[in-house]
């Protein structure tokens, strides 16, 4: 009988502890969420700040006065970039402040993403 009481008490405590744990961790970020947040933060950190000087839809190029592009180890300057997708040029006009990503493709420096500020 004593063993039965001890077993019942331990079962109750274990079930209660599991319930408290589940309730305290409900809605807690998962490892997958943390990876997504980390990737988004890294992508955002890789974006450079700039100001659009000229948009040339005919040649699919954009002139940007930009700050340092850390991902390419490039100092601040004004330069002409090709764009990966011509639709990116529809998002901006001369004078717009932007954040953008650029990379090297087939020897050319290409803007791959643009976010208006």
N, CA, C and O atoms as CSV, one atom per row, in Angstrom:
chain,resi,resn,atom,element,x,y,z
A,1,UNK,N,N,0.822,-1.188,0.000
A,1,UNK,CA,C,0.000,0.000,0.000
A,1,UNK,C,C,0.868,1.255,0.000
A,1,UNK,O,O,0.565,2.231,-0.686
A,2,UNK,N,N,1.942,1.218,0.771
A,2,UNK,CA,C,2.839,2.370,0.837
A,2,UNK,C,C,3.472,2.629,-0.523
A,2,UNK,O,O,3.636,3.780,-0.929
A,3,UNK,N,N,3.828,1.554,-1.228
A,3,UNK,CA,C,4.420,1.702,-2.564
A,3,UNK,C,C,3.405,2.295,-3.536
A,3,UNK,O,O,3.760,3.103,-4.394
A,4,UNK,N,N,2.151,1.895,-3.404
A,4,UNK,CA,C,1.110,2.409,-4.275
A,4,UNK,C,C,0.920,3.906,-4.061
A,4,UNK,O,O,0.783,4.658,-5.026
A,5,UNK,N,N,0.910,4.344,-2.802
A,5,UNK,CA,C,0.779,5.777,-2.500
A,5,UNK,C,C,1.963,6.552,-3.068
A,5,UNK,O,O,1.783,7.621,-3.651
A,6,UNK,N,N,3.140,6.032,-2.905
A,6,UNK,CA,C,4.343,6.683,-3.417
A,6,UNK,C,C,4.281,6.786,-4.942
A,6,UNK,O,O,4.628,7.818,-5.517
A,7,UNK,N,N,3.841,5.722,-5.582
A,7,UNK,CA,C,3.717,5.707,-7.030
A,7,UNK,C,C,2.685,6.734,-7.511
A,7,UNK,O,O,2.924,7.432,-8.496
A,8,UNK,N,N,1.564,6.828,-6.837
A,8,UNK,CA,C,0.530,7.799,-7.194
A,8,UNK,C,C,1.030,9.233,-7.011
A,8,UNK,O,O,0.769,10.096,-7.849
A,9,UNK,N,N,1.738,9.478,-5.933
A,9,UNK,CA,C,2.276,10.826,-5.677
A,9,UNK,C,C,3.290,11.199,-6.757
A,9,UNK,O,O,3.248,12.312,-7.282
A,10,UNK,N,N,4.189,10.295,-7.089
A,10,UNK,CA,C,5.184,10.560,-8.130
A,10,UNK,C,C,4.523,10.781,-9.489
A,10,UNK,O,O,4.939,11.666,-10.237
A,11,UNK,N,N,3.509,9.996,-9.817
A,11,UNK,CA,C,2.794,10.167,-11.083
A,11,UNK,C,C,2.127,11.531,-11.161
A,11,UNK,O,O,2.170,12.196,-12.196
A,12,UNK,N,N,1.510,11.942,-10.058
A,12,UNK,CA,C,0.836,13.238,-10.011
A,12,UNK,C,C,1.842,14.376,-10.174
A,12,UNK,O,O,1.597,15.328,-10.916
A,13,UNK,N,N,2.972,14.271,-9.478
A,13,UNK,CA,C,4.000,15.307,-9.573
A,13,UNK,C,C,4.575,15.392,-10.988
A,13,UNK,O,O,4.791,16.488,-11.505
A,14,UNK,N,N,4.819,14.258,-11.603
A,14,UNK,CA,C,5.376,14.239,-12.957
A,14,UNK,C,C,4.390,14.844,-13.955
A,14,UNK,O,O,4.781,15.636,-14.813
A,15,UNK,N,N,3.130,14.477,-13.846
A,15,UNK,CA,C,2.116,15.019,-14.753
A,15,UNK,C,C,1.972,16.523,-14.546
A,15,UNK,O,O,1.823,17.275,-15.510
A,16,UNK,N,N,2.015,16.955,-13.303
A,16,UNK,CA,C,1.910,18.393,-13.009
A,16,UNK,C,C,3.099,19.160,-13.542
A,16,UNK,O,O,2.946,20.256,-14.080
A,17,UNK,N,N,4.277,18.594,-13.398
A,17,UNK,CA,C,5.484,19.259,-13.886
A,17,UNK,C,C,5.455,19.370,-15.411
A,17,UNK,O,O,5.840,20.399,-15.965
A,18,UNK,N,N,5.005,18.329,-16.079
A,18,UNK,CA,C,4.917,18.367,-17.541
A,18,UNK,C,C,3.912,19.427,-17.985
A,18,UNK,O,O,4.141,20.130,-18.969
A,19,UNK,N,N,2.811,19.539,-17.268
A,19,UNK,CA,C,1.785,20.530,-17.598
A,19,UNK,C,C,2.319,21.952,-17.408
A,19,UNK,O,O,2.088,22.821,-18.247
A,20,UNK,N,N,3.030,22.184,-16.309
A,20,UNK,CA,C,3.608,23.501,-16.049
A,20,UNK,C,C,4.648,23.840,-17.110
A,20,UNK,O,O,4.694,24.972,-17.592
A,21,UNK,N,N,5.475,22.879,-17.475
A,21,UNK,CA,C,6.490,23.098,-18.500
A,21,UNK,C,C,5.839,23.463,-19.837
A,21,UNK,O,O,6.251,24.419,-20.495
A,22,UNK,N,N,4.829,22.700,-20.226
A,22,UNK,CA,C,4.153,22.960,-21.505
A,22,UNK,C,C,3.512,24.340,-21.505
A,22,UNK,O,O,3.594,25.061,-22.499
A,23,UNK,N,N,2.889,24.708,-20.422
A,23,UNK,CA,C,2.235,26.017,-20.344
A,23,UNK,C,C,3.257,27.145,-20.383
A,23,UNK,O,O,3.005,28.184,-20.993
A,24,UNK,N,N,4.394,26.958,-19.747
A,24,UNK,CA,C,5.396,28.020,-19.699
A,24,UNK,C,C,6.131,28.183,-21.028
A,24,UNK,O,O,6.726,29.230,-21.285
A,25,UNK,N,N,6.093,27.162,-21.863
A,25,UNK,CA,C,6.794,27.227,-23.144
A,25,UNK,C,C,5.848,27.358,-24.339
A,25,UNK,O,O,6.287,27.301,-25.487
A,26,UNK,N,N,4.590,27.528,-24.079
A,26,UNK,CA,C,3.633,27.710,-25.175
A,26,UNK,C,C,3.966,28.997,-25.908
A,26,UNK,O,O,4.110,30.049,-25.286
A,27,UNK,N,N,4.088,28.922,-27.208
A,27,UNK,CA,C,4.391,30.105,-28.003
A,27,UNK,C,C,5.857,30.492,-27.995
A,27,UNK,O,O,6.229,31.500,-28.595
A,28,UNK,N,N,6.696,29.714,-27.327
A,28,UNK,CA,C,8.129,30.008,-27.306
A,28,UNK,C,C,8.704,29.754,-28.686
A,28,UNK,O,O,8.268,28.835,-29.379
A,29,UNK,N,N,9.685,30.563,-29.099
A,29,UNK,CA,C,10.265,30.362,-30.428
A,29,UNK,C,C,10.956,29.010,-30.530
A,29,UNK,O,O,11.578,28.542,-29.576
A,30,UNK,N,N,10.841,28.405,-31.672
A,30,UNK,CA,C,11.491,27.116,-31.904
A,30,UNK,C,C,12.856,27.349,-32.533
A,30,UNK,O,O,13.193,28.474,-32.901
A,31,UNK,N,N,13.630,26.300,-32.653
A,31,UNK,CA,C,14.945,26.423,-33.293
A,31,UNK,C,C,14.786,26.871,-34.744
A,31,UNK,O,O,15.611,27.627,-35.257
A,32,UNK,N,N,13.730,26.407,-35.402
A,32,UNK,CA,C,13.484,26.807,-36.784
A,32,UNK,C,C,13.200,28.299,-36.870
A,32,UNK,O,O,13.701,28.979,-37.765
A,33,UNK,N,N,12.380,28.820,-35.921
A,33,UNK,CA,C,12.094,30.250,-35.891
A,33,UNK,C,C,13.378,31.042,-35.685
A,33,UNK,O,O,13.577,32.076,-36.322
A,34,UNK,N,N,14.235,30.573,-34.815
A,34,UNK,CA,C,15.484,31.268,-34.530
A,34,UNK,C,C,16.369,31.310,-35.779
A,34,UNK,O,O,17.009,32.325,-36.055
A,35,UNK,N,N,16.403,30.211,-36.530
A,35,UNK,CA,C,17.195,30.180,-37.758
A,35,UNK,C,C,16.644,31.167,-38.777
A,35,UNK,O,O,17.411,31.870,-39.436
A,36,UNK,N,N,15.316,31.227,-38.914
A,36,UNK,CA,C,14.698,32.159,-39.855
A,36,UNK,C,C,15.005,33.596,-39.459
A,36,UNK,O,O,15.361,34.418,-40.302
A,37,UNK,N,N,14.861,33.900,-38.141
A,37,UNK,CA,C,15.147,35.249,-37.664
A,37,UNK,C,C,16.605,35.605,-37.900
A,37,UNK,O,O,16.916,36.730,-38.292
A,38,UNK,N,N,17.491,34.661,-37.664
A,38,UNK,CA,C,18.918,34.892,-37.861
A,38,UNK,C,C,19.228,35.137,-39.332
A,38,UNK,O,O,20.009,36.028,-39.667
A,39,UNK,N,N,18.618,34.348,-40.208
A,39,UNK,CA,C,18.842,34.519,-41.645
A,39,UNK,C,C,18.305,35.867,-42.111
A,39,UNK,O,O,18.944,36.542,-42.918
A,40,UNK,N,N,17.138,36.266,-41.610
A,40,UNK,CA,C,16.560,37.559,-41.986
A,40,UNK,C,C,17.439,38.700,-41.493
A,40,UNK,O,O,17.644,39.684,-42.204
A,41,UNK,N,N,17.957,38.570,-40.281
A,41,UNK,CA,C,18.821,39.616,-39.731
A,41,UNK,C,C,20.114,39.702,-40.537
A,41,UNK,O,O,20.609,40.796,-40.805
A,42,UNK,N,N,20.652,38.562,-40.918
A,42,UNK,CA,C,21.871,38.553,-41.716
A,42,UNK,C,C,21.621,39.173,-43.083
A,42,UNK,O,O,22.421,39.980,-43.556
A,43,UNK,N,N,20.526,38.804,-43.712
A,43,UNK,CA,C,20.195,39.378,-45.022
A,43,UNK,C,C,20.009,40.876,-44.919
A,43,UNK,O,O,20.484,41.631,-45.768
A,44,UNK,N,N,19.318,41.303,-43.881
A,44,UNK,CA,C,19.096,42.734,-43.696
A,44,UNK,C,C,20.412,43.448,-43.423
A,44,UNK,O,O,20.623,44.567,-43.892
A,45,UNK,N,N,21.292,42.810,-42.670
A,45,UNK,CA,C,22.584,43.415,-42.358
A,45,UNK,C,C,23.465,43.510,-43.603
A,45,UNK,O,O,24.308,44.401,-43.699
A,46,UNK,N,N,23.275,42.599,-44.551
A,46,UNK,CA,C,24.063,42.611,-45.780
A,46,UNK,C,C,23.597,43.673,-46.767
A,46,UNK,O,O,24.279,43.937,-47.757
A,47,UNK,N,N,22.455,44.280,-46.512
A,47,UNK,CA,C,21.932,45.293,-47.433
A,47,UNK,C,C,22.662,46.616,-47.203
A,47,UNK,O,O,22.999,46.975,-46.075
A,48,UNK,N,N,22.892,47.320,-48.296
A,48,UNK,CA,C,23.566,48.617,-48.236
A,48,UNK,C,C,22.528,49.733,-48.325
A,48,UNK,O,O,21.440,49.547,-48.869
A,49,UNK,N,N,22.882,50.884,-47.786
A,49,UNK,CA,C,22.043,52.077,-47.866
A,49,UNK,C,C,22.442,52.852,-49.111
A,49,UNK,O,O,23.609,52.856,-49.502
A,50,UNK,N,N,21.468,53.508,-49.731
A,50,UNK,CA,C,21.801,54.300,-50.900
A,50,UNK,C,C,20.699,55.262,-51.286
A,50,UNK,O,O,19.619,55.283,-50.696
A,51,UNK,N,N,21.010,56.064,-52.306
A,51,UNK,CA,C,20.042,56.987,-52.884
A,51,UNK,C,C,20.082,56.819,-54.398
A,51,UNK,O,O,21.145,56.863,-55.018
A,52,UNK,N,N,18.911,56.628,-54.972
A,52,UNK,CA,C,18.825,56.443,-56.421
A,52,UNK,C,C,19.116,57.773,-57.104
A,52,UNK,O,O,18.495,58.788,-56.786
A,53,UNK,N,N,20.053,57.770,-58.037
A,53,UNK,CA,C,20.395,58.962,-58.816
A,53,UNK,C,C,19.726,58.925,-60.186
A,53,UNK,O,O,19.288,59.953,-60.703
A,54,UNK,N,N,19.651,57.707,-60.777
A,54,UNK,CA,C,19.073,57.589,-62.111
A,54,UNK,C,C,18.550,56.167,-62.312
A,54,UNK,O,O,19.157,55.198,-61.857
A,55,UNK,N,N,17.416,56.062,-63.000
A,55,UNK,CA,C,16.855,54.767,-63.371
A,55,UNK,C,C,16.776,54.726,-64.891
A,55,UNK,O,O,16.149,55.590,-65.505
A,56,UNK,N,N,17.409,53.725,-65.503
A,56,UNK,CA,C,17.391,53.585,-66.959
A,56,UNK,C,C,16.773,52.234,-67.308
A,56,UNK,O,O,17.456,51.212,-67.362
A,57,UNK,N,N,15.459,52.259,-67.543
A,57,UNK,CA,C,14.738,51.012,-67.822
A,57,UNK,C,C,15.132,50.402,-69.163
A,57,UNK,O,O,15.087,49.182,-69.324
A,58,UNK,N,N,15.515,51.234,-70.125
A,58,UNK,CA,C,15.890,50.718,-71.449
A,58,UNK,C,C,17.110,49.803,-71.389
A,58,UNK,O,O,17.160,48.776,-72.065
A,59,UNK,N,N,18.095,50.187,-70.570
A,59,UNK,CA,C,19.322,49.389,-70.471
A,59,UNK,C,C,19.346,48.494,-69.229
A,59,UNK,O,O,20.317,47.776,-68.991
A,60,UNK,N,N,18.255,48.545,-68.432
A,60,UNK,CA,C,18.132,47.755,-67.206
A,60,UNK,C,C,19.272,48.069,-66.235
A,60,UNK,O,O,19.911,47.175,-65.681
A,61,UNK,N,N,19.509,49.399,-66.046
A,61,UNK,CA,C,20.572,49.839,-65.139
A,61,UNK,C,C,20.030,50.897,-64.177
A,61,UNK,O,O,19.048,51.585,-64.455
A,62,UNK,N,N,20.710,50.996,-63.039
A,62,UNK,CA,C,20.351,51.968,-62.021
A,62,UNK,C,C,21.633,52.592,-61.471
A,62,UNK,O,O,22.616,51.897,-61.215
A,63,UNK,N,N,21.606,53.909,-61.295
A,63,UNK,CA,C,22.745,54.604,-60.701
A,63,UNK,C,C,22.396,54.878,-59.245
A,63,UNK,O,O,21.358,55.463,-58.937
A,64,UNK,N,N,23.286,54.441,-58.354
A,64,UNK,CA,C,23.043,54.579,-56.912
A,64,UNK,C,C,24.250,55.218,-56.242
A,64,UNK,O,O,25.389,54.801,-56.452
A,65,UNK,N,N,23.979,56.244,-55.428
A,65,UNK,CA,C,24.998,56.787,-54.526
A,65,UNK,C,C,24.835,55.976,-53.245
A,65,UNK,O,O,23.828,56.096,-52.547
A,66,UNK,N,N,25.834,55.149,-52.946
A,66,UNK,CA,C,25.670,54.205,-51.841
A,66,UNK,C,C,26.752,54.332,-50.783
A,66,UNK,O,O,27.824,54.894,-51.007
A,67,UNK,N,N,26.424,53.787,-49.624
A,67,UNK,CA,C,27.400,53.661,-48.552
A,67,UNK,C,C,28.225,52.407,-48.779
A,67,UNK,O,O,28.197,51.819,-49.860
A,68,UNK,N,N,28.943,52.012,-47.775
A,68,UNK,CA,C,29.790,50.816,-47.855
A,68,UNK,C,C,28.913,49.590,-48.123
A,68,UNK,O,O,27.863,49.417,-47.503
A,69,UNK,N,N,29.355,48.750,-49.047
A,69,UNK,CA,C,28.699,47.462,-49.289
A,69,UNK,C,C,29.607,46.408,-48.664
A,69,UNK,O,O,30.554,45.930,-49.288
A,70,UNK,N,N,29.296,46.059,-47.424
A,70,UNK,CA,C,30.158,45.150,-46.654
A,70,UNK,C,C,30.321,43.792,-47.306
A,70,UNK,O,O,31.413,43.224,-47.300
A,71,UNK,N,N,29.233,43.262,-47.874
A,71,UNK,CA,C,29.294,41.917,-48.460
A,71,UNK,C,C,30.251,41.837,-49.638
A,71,UNK,O,O,30.716,40.753,-49.991
A,72,UNK,N,N,30.550,42.994,-50.255
A,72,UNK,CA,C,31.464,43.009,-51.401
A,72,UNK,C,C,32.761,43.738,-51.079
A,72,UNK,O,O,33.614,43.911,-51.950
A,73,UNK,N,N,32.910,44.166,-49.827
A,73,UNK,CA,C,34.088,44.922,-49.402
A,73,UNK,C,C,34.304,46.136,-50.314
A,73,UNK,O,O,35.418,46.402,-50.764
A,74,UNK,N,N,33.202,46.871,-50.575
A,74,UNK,CA,C,33.235,48.014,-51.489
A,74,UNK,C,C,32.999,49.309,-50.702
A,74,UNK,O,O,32.053,49.395,-49.919
A,75,UNK,N,N,33.846,50.301,-50.905
A,75,UNK,CA,C,33.663,51.583,-50.200
A,75,UNK,C,C,32.479,52.366,-50.761
A,75,UNK,O,O,31.937,52.032,-51.815
A,76,UNK,N,N,32.091,53.409,-50.042
A,76,UNK,CA,C,31.006,54.284,-50.485
A,76,UNK,C,C,31.396,54.972,-51.783
A,76,UNK,O,O,32.545,55.381,-51.952
A,77,UNK,N,N,30.437,55.103,-52.708
A,77,UNK,CA,C,30.669,55.772,-53.995
A,77,UNK,C,C,29.348,55.880,-54.743
A,77,UNK,O,O,28.319,55.398,-54.269
A,78,UNK,N,N,29.377,56.502,-55.894
A,78,UNK,CA,C,28.235,56.517,-56.800
A,78,UNK,C,C,28.619,55.686,-58.007
A,78,UNK,O,O,29.669,55.900,-58.612
A,79,UNK,N,N,27.758,54.728,-58.357
A,79,UNK,CA,C,28.081,53.883,-59.510
A,79,UNK,C,C,26.823,53.359,-60.183
A,79,UNK,O,O,25.729,53.396,-59.619
A,80,UNK,N,N,27.007,52.874,-61.394
A,80,UNK,CA,C,25.924,52.300,-62.184
A,80,UNK,C,C,25.941,50.784,-61.976
A,80,UNK,O,O,26.986,50.138,-62.064
A,81,UNK,N,N,24.762,50.239,-61.701
A,81,UNK,CA,C,24.611,48.801,-61.508
A,81,UNK,C,C,23.660,48.243,-62.553
A,81,UNK,O,O,22.739,48.932,-62.991
A,82,UNK,N,N,23.879,47.004,-62.951
A,82,UNK,CA,C,22.872,46.264,-63.697
A,82,UNK,C,C,21.881,45.740,-62.660
A,82,UNK,O,O,22.202,45.687,-61.473
A,83,UNK,N,N,20.694,45.356,-63.090
A,83,UNK,CA,C,19.727,44.763,-62.167
A,83,UNK,C,C,19.428,43.331,-62.585
A,83,UNK,O,O,19.393,43.004,-63.771
A,84,UNK,N,N,19.215,42.492,-61.589
A,84,UNK,CA,C,18.922,41.082,-61.849
A,84,UNK,C,C,17.582,40.945,-62.564
A,84,UNK,O,O,17.430,40.130,-63.475
A,85,UNK,N,N,16.610,41.758,-62.135
A,85,UNK,CA,C,15.265,41.689,-62.685
A,85,UNK,C,C,14.801,43.113,-62.996
A,85,UNK,O,O,14.790,43.963,-62.107
A,86,UNK,N,N,14.425,43.378,-64.229
A,86,UNK,CA,C,14.007,44.717,-64.642
A,86,UNK,C,C,12.827,45.238,-63.821
A,86,UNK,O,O,12.641,46.450,-63.710
A,87,UNK,N,N,12.032,44.340,-63.250
A,87,UNK,CA,C,10.885,44.751,-62.426
A,87,UNK,C,C,11.330,45.524,-61.185
A,87,UNK,O,O,10.552,46.293,-60.621
A,88,UNK,N,N,12.580,45.321,-60.757
A,88,UNK,CA,C,13.101,46.071,-59.606
A,88,UNK,C,C,13.098,47.570,-59.883
A,88,UNK,O,O,12.928,48.373,-58.966
A,89,UNK,N,N,13.285,47.943,-61.132
A,89,UNK,CA,C,13.353,49.360,-61.497
A,89,UNK,C,C,11.993,50.053,-61.396
A,89,UNK,O,O,11.927,51.278,-61.301
A,90,UNK,N,N,10.913,49.274,-61.415
A,90,UNK,CA,C,9.575,49.849,-61.278
A,90,UNK,C,C,9.284,50.293,-59.847
A,90,UNK,O,O,8.340,51.047,-59.610
A,91,UNK,N,N,10.086,49.830,-58.899
A,91,UNK,CA,C,9.866,50.136,-57.483
A,91,UNK,C,C,10.425,51.490,-57.054
A,91,UNK,O,O,10.040,52.017,-56.010
A,92,UNK,N,N,11.333,52.058,-57.857
A,92,UNK,CA,C,12.052,53.264,-57.414
A,92,UNK,C,C,12.126,54.328,-58.498
A,92,UNK,O,O,11.874,54.080,-59.677
A,93,UNK,N,N,12.486,55.531,-58.041
A,93,UNK,CA,C,12.719,56.641,-58.967
A,93,UNK,C,C,13.884,57.463,-58.426
A,93,UNK,O,O,14.283,57.289,-57.275
A,94,UNK,N,N,14.424,58.347,-59.237
A,94,UNK,CA,C,15.545,59.196,-58.818
A,94,UNK,C,C,15.163,59.964,-57.557
A,94,UNK,O,O,14.070,60.520,-57.458
A,95,UNK,N,N,16.078,59.982,-56.602
A,95,UNK,CA,C,15.858,60.682,-55.340
A,95,UNK,C,C,15.391,59.787,-54.204
A,95,UNK,O,O,15.448,60.193,-53.044
A,96,UNK,N,N,14.930,58.577,-54.507
A,96,UNK,CA,C,14.463,57.655,-53.468
A,96,UNK,C,C,15.625,57.154,-52.617
A,96,UNK,O,O,16.695,56.829,-53.131
A,97,UNK,N,N,15.395,57.099,-51.307
A,97,UNK,CA,C,16.338,56.462,-50.380
A,97,UNK,C,C,15.992,54.982,-50.371
A,97,UNK,O,O,14.821,54.615,-50.273
A,98,UNK,N,N,17.008,54.132,-50.475
A,98,UNK,CA,C,16.784,52.692,-50.574
A,98,UNK,C,C,17.756,51.900,-49.716
A,98,UNK,O,O,18.758,52.418,-49.223
A,99,UNK,N,N,17.425,50.628,-49.557
A,99,UNK,CA,C,18.338,49.599,-49.064
A,99,UNK,C,C,18.396,48.590,-50.205
A,99,UNK,O,O,17.374,48.290,-50.822
A,100,UNK,N,N,19.575,48.072,-50.484
A,100,UNK,CA,C,19.699,47.142,-51.606
A,100,UNK,C,C,20.783,46.113,-51.355
A,100,UNK,O,O,21.684,46.299,-50.537
A,101,UNK,N,N,20.659,45.027,-52.087
A,101,UNK,CA,C,21.676,43.972,-52.072
A,101,UNK,C,C,22.265,43.881,-53.468
A,101,UNK,O,O,21.563,44.051,-54.465
A,102,UNK,N,N,23.549,43.615,-53.527
A,102,UNK,CA,C,24.226,43.465,-54.812
A,102,UNK,C,C,25.210,42.308,-54.723
A,102,UNK,O,O,25.721,41.977,-53.653
A,103,UNK,N,N,25.455,41.709,-55.866
A,103,UNK,CA,C,26.411,40.615,-55.928
A,103,UNK,C,C,27.056,40.591,-57.292
A,103,UNK,O,O,26.660,41.330,-58.193
A,104,UNK,N,N,28.045,39.743,-57.440
A,104,UNK,CA,C,28.751,39.653,-58.711
A,104,UNK,C,C,28.195,38.470,-59.500
A,104,UNK,O,O,28.140,37.344,-59.005
A,105,UNK,N,N,27.784,38.750,-60.735
A,105,UNK,CA,C,27.241,37.725,-61.624
A,105,UNK,C,C,27.915,37.869,-62.985
A,105,UNK,O,O,27.815,38.915,-63.625
A,106,UNK,N,N,28.588,36.839,-63.415
A,106,UNK,CA,C,29.282,36.829,-64.717
A,106,UNK,C,C,30.179,38.050,-64.890
A,106,UNK,O,O,30.232,38.646,-65.966
A,107,UNK,N,N,30.883,38.415,-63.818
A,107,UNK,CA,C,31.829,39.525,-63.880
A,107,UNK,C,C,31.226,40.899,-63.688
A,107,UNK,O,O,31.964,41.878,-63.575
A,108,UNK,N,N,29.906,41.004,-63.647
A,108,UNK,CA,C,29.242,42.307,-63.470
A,108,UNK,C,C,28.668,42.401,-62.056
A,108,UNK,O,O,28.258,41.396,-61.475
A,109,UNK,N,N,28.642,43.604,-61.515
A,109,UNK,CA,C,28.024,43.823,-60.214
A,109,UNK,C,C,26.549,44.111,-60.472
A,109,UNK,O,O,26.197,45.054,-61.182
A,110,UNK,N,N,25.694,43.274,-59.877
A,110,UNK,CA,C,24.264,43.290,-60.176
A,110,UNK,C,C,23.460,43.519,-58.897
A,110,UNK,O,O,23.726,42.887,-57.874
A,111,UNK,N,N,22.475,44.425,-58.951
A,111,UNK,CA,C,21.557,44.630,-57.834
A,111,UNK,C,C,20.547,43.480,-57.873
A,111,UNK,O,O,19.898,43.239,-58.891
A,112,UNK,N,N,20.429,42.782,-56.749
A,112,UNK,CA,C,19.542,41.624,-56.689
A,112,UNK,C,C,18.265,41.891,-55.913
A,112,UNK,O,O,17.284,41.161,-56.056
A,113,UNK,N,N,18.273,42.943,-55.084
A,113,UNK,CA,C,17.100,43.273,-54.275
A,113,UNK,C,C,17.111,44.756,-53.964
A,113,UNK,O,O,18.166,45.343,-53.725
A,114,UNK,N,N,15.921,45.366,-53.968
A,114,UNK,CA,C,15.782,46.773,-53.609
A,114,UNK,C,C,14.591,46.921,-52.675
A,114,UNK,O,O,13.521,46.363,-52.916
A,115,UNK,N,N,14.795,47.683,-51.604
A,115,UNK,CA,C,13.713,48.022,-50.676
A,115,UNK,C,C,13.679,49.534,-50.524
A,115,UNK,O,O,14.664,50.144,-50.110
A,116,UNK,N,N,12.539,50.141,-50.861
A,116,UNK,CA,C,12.391,51.575,-50.659
A,116,UNK,C,C,12.307,51.834,-49.166
A,116,UNK,O,O,11.734,51.038,-48.422
A,117,UNK,N,N,12.884,52.956,-48.725
A,117,UNK,CA,C,12.859,53.290,-47.297
A,117,UNK,C,C,11.672,54.144,-46.963
A,117,UNK,O,O,11.489,54.521,-45.806
